[in-house]
Amino acid sequence: MINSLLRPHLRLALGMAAILLASGTLARLAFMLWFVPVDSGMSWIDWSGAFWLGMRFDLRVALLMVGI
């Protein structure tokens, strides 16, 4: 039913934006896990705040890339 409410081009754009957001989020998570020092002074709350900020940025970039 939801497919009939959206035009094919809009579905494609939203799908591409979702894929770009997911890939950016996974890359950010891999980067964080690879480069986080074991003895860093940042708590997981600070890391999650930084991760959330990056995820919002990835969402904006993904939406701009698909032209919405």
C-alpha positions in Angstrom: 0.0 0.0 0.0 2.8 2.4 0.7 4.3 1.7 -2.7 1.2 3.1 -4.4 1.4 6.3 -2.4 4.9 7.2 -3.6 6.1 7.8 -7.1 8.8 5.5 -8.4 11.4 8.2 -8.6 10.7 9.3 -5.0 11.0 5.7 -3.8 14.3 5.4 -5.6 15.6 8.6 -4.1 14.6 7.6 -0.6 16.1 4.1 -1.0 19.4 5.6 -2.2 19.4 8.1 0.7 18.8 5.2 3.1 21.7 3.2 1.6 24.0 6.2 1.7 23.0 6.9 5.3 23.6 3.3 6.3 27.0 3.1 4.6 28.1 6.4 6.1 27.0 5.3 9.5 28.8 1.9 9.2 32.0 3.7 8.0 31.8 6.1 10.9 31.3 3.2 13.4 34.2 1.3 11.9 36.4 4.4 12.1 35.4 5.0 15.7 36.1 1.4 16.7 39.4 1.3 14.9 40.9 4.6 16.1 39.5 4.9 19.6 42.3 4.7 22.1 41.8 2.2 24.9 42.8 4.7 27.6 40.8 7.6 26.1 39.2 10.0 28.6 35.9 10.1 26.6 33.0 8.2 28.0 30.5 6.2 25.9 28.0 9.0 26.4 30.4 11.4 24.8 31.2 9.0 22.0 27.5 8.4 21.3 26.9 12.2 21.2 29.7 12.5 18.6 28.3 9.5 16.7 24.8 11.0 16.7 26.2 14.3 15.4 28.0 12.5 12.6 24.9 10.5 11.7 22.8 13.7 11.3 25.5 15.0 9.0 25.5 11.8 7.0 21.7 12.0 6.7 21.9 15.6 5.3 24.6 14.7 2.9 22.7 11.6 1.7 19.6 13.7 1.1 21.5 16.4 -0.8 23.2 13.7 -2.9 19.9 12.3 -4.1 18.5 15.8 -4.7 15.7 16.0 -2.3 
